[in-house]
């Protein structure tokens, strides 16, 4: 067992491991591994709050929430353009410590594509992050959504966009 509590993420984790160690030492290595894993990030969407608060903070939500822009229908096996844009009325900063780190495109639970941005990709000026993704649909209708990470305000998810594949 480690000699100090500073090597642990929390006092609660330390207490659980110590309690289990008193009962059986066989689970200690498994517990240590699981306690050191990163937690699942919270995903922000503008539907998480009331309409009144949304109106007050509309600039905050607009500059962080990705929007999926594409046609309503696509053809199976043919290249299909999907634009993801952050911000319609308000721009997002592009500072070394506050910028959009990446944008992802998803079809339901299936990861499709990702674009990464370095600080200064928008010329160190506030702007609208836009990415054009080109995908080739299969035979099943799609439910596209985008996710974007702000280095200061975390992970944000778009509203889903239904696309009929014919």
Residue pairs with C-beta under 8 A, 6 or more apart in sequence:
1 17
1 18
1 21
1 28
2 8
5 11
5 14
8 14
8 17
8 35
9 35
9 36
13 35
16 31
17 28
17 31
17 32
17 35
20 27
20 28
20 31
21 28
41 154
41 155
42 154
42 155
43 147
43 155
43 156
43 157
44 64
44 65
44 153
44 154
44 155
44 156
44 157
45 65
45 156
45 157
45 158
45 159
46 54
46 61
46 65
47 159
49 57
54 61
58 89
58 90
59 89
59 90
60 153
62 87
62 88
62 89
62 90
63 86
63 87
63 90
63 91
63 92
64 86
64 87
64 92
64 148
64 150
64 153
64 156
65 86
65 148
65 156
65 157
65 158
66 84
66 85
66 86
66 103
66 146
66 147
66 148
66 156
66 157
66 158
67 84
67 85
67 86
67 88
67 146
67 158
67 159
68 82
68 83
68 84
68 105
68 144
68 145
68 146
68 158
68 159
68 160
68 161
69 82
69 83
69 84
69 85
70 80
70 81
70 82
70 83
70 144
70 161
70 163
71 80
71 163
72 162
72 163
72 164
73 163
73 164
73 165
73 166
74 80
74 137
74 142
74 163
74 164
74 165
74 166
75 137
75 165
75 166
76 137
76 138
76 139
76 165
76 166
77 136
77 137
77 138
78 136
78 137
79 134
79 135
79 136
80 134
80 135
80 136
80 137
80 163
81 132
81 133
81 134
82 105
82 132
82 133
82 134
82 135
82 144
83 130
83 131
83 132
83 133
84 103
84 105
84 130
84 131
84 133
84 146
84 148
84 158
85 128
85 129
85 130
85 131
86 92
86 100
86 103
86 128
86 129
86 130
86 148
87 128
87 129
88 128
91 126
91 127
91 128
92 99
92 100
92 126
92 127
92 128
92 129
92 150
93 99
93 126
94 100
94 119
94 120
94 121
94 122
94 123
94 124
94 125
94 126
94 127
95 119
95 124
96 119
96 120
97 119
97 151
97 152
98 150
98 151
98 152
99 117
99 119
99 120
99 121
99 122
99 150
99 151
100 117
100 129
100 148
100 149
100 150
100 151
101 116
101 117
101 149
101 150
101 151
102 114
102 115
102 116
102 117
102 148
102 149
103 114
103 115
103 117
103 129
103 131
103 146
103 147
103 148
104 111
104 112
104 113
104 114
104 146
104 147
104 148
105 111
105 112
105 113
105 114
105 133
105 135
105 144
105 145
105 146
106 112
106 144
106 145
106 146
106 147
107 135
107 142
107 143
107 144
108 142
108 143
112 133
112 135
113 133
113 135
115 131
115 133
117 129
122 129
129 148
137 163
137 165
138 165
139 165
140 165
141 162
141 163
141 164
141 165
142 162
142 163
142 165
143 160
143 161
143 162
143 163
144 160
144 161
144 162
144 163
145 157
145 158
145 159
145 160
145 161
146 157
146 158
147 155
147 156
147 157
147 158
148 155
148 156
149 155
149 156
150 156
